[in-house]
Amino acid sequence: MVEVGFIIFLFYSNLLMGEFTRANGRGKTLAFAVEDIFSFANLAIAVISGLLAYLVFDYLRKQL
């Protein structure tokens, strides 16, 4: 569970950093960025990615 949570954290932190790149423009507030990244679609992607990564790493752990 901790591993899945960590992967979800990394996903959301990557999205948040992407909101403040030069391509997205200046002047955005943290509130706007948080509102933009916390959507149901992003949550679903984060949870699915976290579970898939956990399964892959668990498989690799057992193989080594």
C-alpha positions in Angstrom: 0.0 0.0 0.0 2.9 2.4 0.8 4.4 1.7 -2.6 1.2 2.5 -4.4 0.8 5.6 -2.4 4.3 6.7 -3.2 3.7 6.2 -6.9 0.5 8.2 -6.7 2.4 11.0 -4.9 5.1 11.0 -7.6 2.4 11.2 -10.3 0.7 14.2 -8.7 3.9 16.0 -7.9 4.9 15.6 -11.6 1.6 17.0 -12.7 2.0 19.9 -10.3 5.5 20.7 -11.5 4.2 20.6 -15.1 1.7 23.3 -14.3 4.5 25.8 -13.6 6.7 25.2 -16.6 7.3 27.9 -19.1 5.0 26.3 -21.7 2.0 26.8 -19.4 2.5 30.5 -18.9 3.3 32.6 -15.9 1.0 34.0 -13.3 -0.8 30.8 -12.4 -1.5 30.4 -8.7 -1.1 27.3 -6.6 -4.8 27.1 -6.1 -5.4 27.1 -9.9 -2.8 24.4 -10.4 -4.2 22.2 -7.7 -7.8 22.6 -9.0 -6.5 21.7 -12.5 -4.7 18.5 -11.6 -7.1 17.0 -9.0 -9.7 15.6 -11.4 -11.4 12.1 -11.5 -9.5 11.3 -14.7 -6.1 12.1 -13.1 -7.0 10.1 -10.0 -8.0 7.1 -12.1 -4.7 7.3 -14.0 -2.7 7.6 -10.8 -4.4 4.6 -9.1 -4.1 2.4 -12.2 -0.5 3.3 -12.7 0.3 2.8 -9.1 -1.3 -0.7 -9.1 0.4 -1.7 -12.3 3.8 -0.5 -11.1 3.3 -2.4 -7.8 2.5 -5.6 -9.7 5.5 -5.2 -12.0 7.9 -4.5 -9.1 6.5 -7.3 -7.0 7.0 -9.7 -10.0 10.5 -8.5 -10.5 11.3 -8.8 -6.8 10.2 -12.5 -6.8 12.2 -13.2 -9.9 15.4 -11.9 -8.4 
